[in-house]
């Protein structure tokens, strides 16, 4: 009876939110407050446009829904938006990228396959089974500086146009 009730509760509860890493509070709530935290670095909005970013977020939300009975957190950030976290996770190989982080152990593992629903789930399953290599974070995850940023508005990015200047202004 208890097993049945637990399964029903687990099946009916909403999946965890996949939150944009916009502040220290989000990091504390979604990563440091969980046994395992999944971090995605997504391409700059000018590279993927809103449609591409929404596809990546859809994959992450599906993943969170699949494992909603696990005490895990999910965050994402635009590439370059949280450089200290990227450095701690050695995220130097391009985007999109995906990491499993154990804040309590200060260790991480990164997905080395493509960013697709199938490969993300396979990575998570391998992490759960202990089949992924784990490395210590380059710096203490709990102490990583998180920049406060405005949340993504869901729209395409706009290229900032710089004013033209004459080379004569530079003395040339």
C-alpha positions, 0 to 999 in steps of 0.5 A: 500500500505504501509503495502504491501511494508513493508511486502515485505521488511521484507520478502526479507531482510536477517535474522540476523546473529547468531554470536559467542561471540568473543569480546566486539564489538560483544556483543555491536553490537548484544546484547546491540544494540538490544531490545532483545538478545538471547544468547546460550551457546553450549557444548565444541567442544570436547563434541559435535564435529563439527557435533553437534555444527553445528546442534545447530547453524542450529537451531539458524539460523532457529530461527533468520530466523523465526523472522527476522522482529524483532529487535533482536540479536543472539549470542552464546559462547562455555560453559566456554568461557565467564564466566562473562556473564554465571555468569550474566545469572546464567548459571550453569545448563549445556549446551546447554542452551538458554537465552532471555536478555533485555539489556535495562532492565537488565533482562533475562529469560532462556529456561527450556526445551530441545534444539530443534528447536520446544522448542526454538521457543516455548520459544521465543513465550512465551517470546514475550507473557510475559509467561516466568518468568523474573529475573534481571541479576546478574550483569549489562549486559552492563558492563560484561567482554567479553573475546576476543577469536579466532572464531571457525574454524568449525573443530572438537577439538583436545585433547591436550596431556600433556607430561608424567612425572615421580612421581620421578620428584615430589619427590615421 
